[in-house]
Amino acid sequence: MPTAKSAPLRIAMAQINPVLGDLDGNSQLILGAVKEALVSGADVILFSEMVLTGYPVEDLALRPAFQKASSRRVNELAEEIAKIGGGELLTLIGYLDHNEKSENALAAIYQGKVVGKYVKHHLPNYGVFDEFRNFGPGWNYRLAPLAIAPPGKAPDIYFENIFYWSKASYRIAI
């Protein structure tokens, strides 16, 4: 990946249409978008929230078998991305993970491995959103520094979190 001094950072923002619950089908869509990003010369590709599982995941987030399948699939996807030549492409993928509760997570994939994880902190619970019931909030704020900024000076930009500028969310996430 180029440094700030050597070249501009090229970011691809993948707009795909994942199907709720279709981990294998969504993985194929992700791999297709990664291939396009590689052809375009991108350094980073960013996918949407919960792209691997489809969104809104709702009650599927509470099923242990689905939680494990999503976590396992994101690790397999990391290896598959490297096999198609995307090892040097920083790939950011939204997926379902589980710790004490289900987590609306973002994986940073690089060189065939998940090298970082960010868990959504601000969980909306209004209108069509029922995330507070389905997920536990994340408290980790450092994922992968994509720009040169003093620690704690770049905002976290993962969906709902962008609306909150508290001390906790005003840290570098991506």
Secondary structure, 3 states (H helix, E strand, C coil): CCCCCCCCCCEEECCCCCCCCCHHHHHHHHHHHHHHHHHHCCCEEECCCCCCCCCCCHHHHHCHHHHHHHHHHHHHHHHHHHHHHHCCCEEEEEEEEECCCEEEEEEEEECCEEEEEEECCCCCCCCCCCHHHHCCCCCCCCCCCCCCCCCCCCCCCCHHHHHCCCCCCCCCCC
